[in-house]
Amino acid sequence: MADPSVFDALRIPSETLIALDHRGYHFALQPWHHIVRMVHVVSSAAFFGGVIVLDLRLIGIRRAAILGPFSADILPWLYGMFAISIITGCLLFLYDPVHVGSHAYFMPKLLLIFLGIANAGFYNYFAYESALNSNNSLPRSAKLAGSISLAVWLSVMACASLNAEPAPKVLLR
């Protein structure tokens, strides 16, 4: 079904993907598929852009952004864009679960998304207040959380890109 990969152990079993395949849903979404895909790409890009700005501030590279009011402005948008991205991603997966689920980087992408959520939740629960209250330099926990977040979300985007197109079979000159 799929090309061999080091991530074969992480793949969703074919029987499960086949069981999730519902042709009625596929045909119902088909006229709207391009719109759902566009909304997914735009919401993912908006989320990723907001995360980069926030993470660069946490790391200390973008010091001009004040974390308190800035995060109050951007966090609701990040949550909204993330929710839209997850919903449209689920719609796209269920559109053709056999094809999408058989991509080599699909499960690593999902695992990285859960890791990104866990990192954000852990940081918000334990260290976000100290970062908000810091006037001069951010605590080490903020820099660590921002660095982990940036690495994880860059990896999510890399996995998504690697899933989008297979490697070329022929070198064109």
C-alpha positions as CSV (number, residue, x, y, z in Angstrom):
1,M,0.0,0.0,0.0
2,A,2.7,2.5,0.9
3,D,6.4,3.0,0.5
4,P,8.5,1.5,3.2
5,S,9.6,3.9,5.9
6,V,11.3,4.0,9.3
7,F,7.9,5.1,10.6
8,D,6.1,1.9,9.5
9,A,5.6,0.8,13.1
10,L,3.7,4.0,13.7
11,R,1.2,3.6,10.8
12,I,-2.5,3.2,11.4
13,P,-3.4,-0.4,10.4
14,S,-4.9,-0.7,6.9
15,E,-8.0,-2.5,8.2
16,T,-8.7,0.6,10.4
17,L,-8.2,3.0,7.5
18,I,-10.5,0.9,5.3
19,A,-13.1,0.8,8.1
20,L,-13.0,4.6,8.3
21,D,-13.5,5.0,4.6
22,H,-17.1,6.1,3.9
23,R,-17.9,6.7,0.2
24,G,-21.1,8.6,1.0
25,Y,-19.1,11.2,3.0
26,H,-16.4,11.2,0.2
27,F,-19.0,12.1,-2.5
28,A,-20.8,14.6,-0.2
29,L,-17.6,16.5,0.5
30,Q,-16.2,16.2,-3.0
31,P,-17.7,19.5,-4.4
32,W,-16.3,21.4,-1.3
33,H,-13.0,19.6,-0.9
34,H,-10.9,22.4,-2.5
35,I,-12.5,24.9,-0.1
36,V,-11.9,22.7,3.0
37,R,-8.3,22.2,1.9
38,M,-7.8,25.9,1.4
39,V,-9.3,26.7,4.8
40,H,-7.0,24.1,6.3
41,V,-3.9,25.5,4.7
42,V,-4.7,29.1,5.6
43,S,-5.7,28.4,9.2
44,S,-2.6,26.2,9.6
45,A,-0.4,29.0,8.2
46,A,-2.1,31.6,10.4
47,F,-1.6,29.4,13.5
48,F,2.0,28.6,12.6
49,G,2.8,32.3,12.0
50,G,1.3,33.3,15.4
51,V,3.2,30.5,17.1
52,I,6.5,31.6,15.6
53,V,6.0,35.2,16.7
54,L,5.1,34.1,20.3
55,D,7.9,31.6,20.5
56,L,10.5,34.1,19.2
57,R,9.3,36.4,22.0
58,L,9.6,33.6,24.6
59,I,13.1,32.8,23.4
60,G,14.0,36.4,23.7
61,I,14.8,37.1,20.0
62,R,11.8,39.4,19.5
63,R,12.0,41.6,22.6
64,A,9.9,44.4,21.2
65,A,6.7,42.5,21.7
66,I,5.5,42.8,25.2
67,L,4.4,39.4,26.3
68,G,1.4,40.3,28.5
69,P,-0.9,42.4,26.2
70,F,0.6,40.8,23.2
71,S,-0.4,37.3,24.3
72,A,-3.8,38.5,25.3
73,D,-4.3,39.7,21.7
74,I,-2.8,36.8,19.9
75,L,-3.8,33.7,22.0
76,P,-7.6,33.8,21.2
77,W,-6.6,33.9,17.5
78,L,-4.1,31.1,17.9
79,Y,-6.8,29.0,19.6
80,G,-9.3,29.7,16.9
81,M,-6.9,29.0,14.0
82,F,-5.8,25.8,15.7
83,A,-9.4,24.7,16.2
84,I,-10.2,25.4,12.5
85,S,-7.0,23.6,11.4
86,I,-7.9,20.5,13.5
87,I,-11.5,20.4,12.3
88,T,-10.6,20.8,8.6
89,G,-7.7,18.4,9.0
90,C,-10.2,15.8,10.4
91,L,-12.5,16.5,7.5
92,L,-9.7,16.0,5.0
93,F,-8.5,12.8,6.7
94,L,-12.0,11.3,6.6
95,Y,-12.4,12.3,3.0
96,D,-9.9,9.7,2.0
97,P,-8.5,7.9,5.1
98,V,-6.8,5.1,3.2
99,H,-4.7,7.5,1.1
100,V,-4.0,10.1,3.8
101,G,-3.4,7.6,6.6
102,S,-0.9,5.7,4.5
103,H,1.5,8.6,4.2
104,A,4.8,7.9,5.8
105,Y,4.8,11.1,7.9
106,F,1.1,11.2,8.9
107,M,1.5,9.6,12.3
108,P,4.7,11.4,13.2
109,K,2.8,14.6,12.3
110,L,0.0,13.7,14.7
111,L,2.4,12.7,17.5
112,L,4.2,16.0,17.1
113,I,0.9,17.9,17.2
114,F,0.1,16.2,20.5
115,L,3.6,17.0,21.7
116,G,3.1,20.7,20.8
117,I,-0.2,20.8,22.7
118,A,1.4,19.1,25.7
119,N,4.3,21.6,25.7
120,A,2.0,24.6,25.6
121,G,-0.3,23.2,28.3
122,F,2.6,22.3,30.5
123,Y,4.2,25.7,30.1
124,N,0.9,27.6,30.6
125,Y,0.2,25.6,33.7
126,F,3.6,25.9,35.4
127,A,5.5,28.9,34.1
128,Y,3.4,31.3,32.1
129,E,2.7,33.6,35.1
130,S,6.4,34.1,35.9
131,A,7.1,35.0,32.2
132,L,4.3,37.5,32.3
133,N,5.6,39.1,35.5
134,S,9.2,39.3,34.2
135,N,10.1,42.9,33.2
136,N,13.6,42.6,31.8
137,S,14.6,39.1,30.8
138,L,12.4,36.1,30.5
139,P,13.1,33.1,32.8
140,R,14.9,30.0,31.4
141,S,11.6,28.1,31.4
142,A,10.2,30.5,28.9
143,K,13.2,30.1,26.6
144,L,13.1,26.4,26.9
145,A,9.3,26.2,26.2
146,G,9.7,28.6,23.3
147,S,12.5,26.6,21.8
148,I,10.7,23.3,22.2
149,S,7.5,24.8,20.7
150,L,9.4,26.2,17.7
151,A,11.2,22.9,17.0
152,V,8.0,20.9,17.4
153,W,5.8,23.1,15.2
154,L,8.6,23.4,12.5
155,S,8.7,19.6,12.6
156,V,4.9,19.4,12.2
157,M,5.1,21.6,9.1
158,A,8.0,19.6,7.7
159,C,5.9,16.4,8.1
160,A,3.0,18.0,6.4
161,S,5.2,19.1,3.5
162,L,6.7,15.6,3.2
163,N,3.2,14.1,3.1
164,A,2.0,16.5,0.4
165,E,4.1,15.3,-2.5
166,P,6.1,12.2,-3.0
167,A,9.7,12.3,-4.0
168,P,10.2,12.8,-7.7
169,K,10.8,9.5,-9.6
170,V,12.6,11.0,-12.5
171,L,15.2,13.8,-12.4
172,L,14.1,16.3,-15.1
173,R,16.8,18.5,-16.6
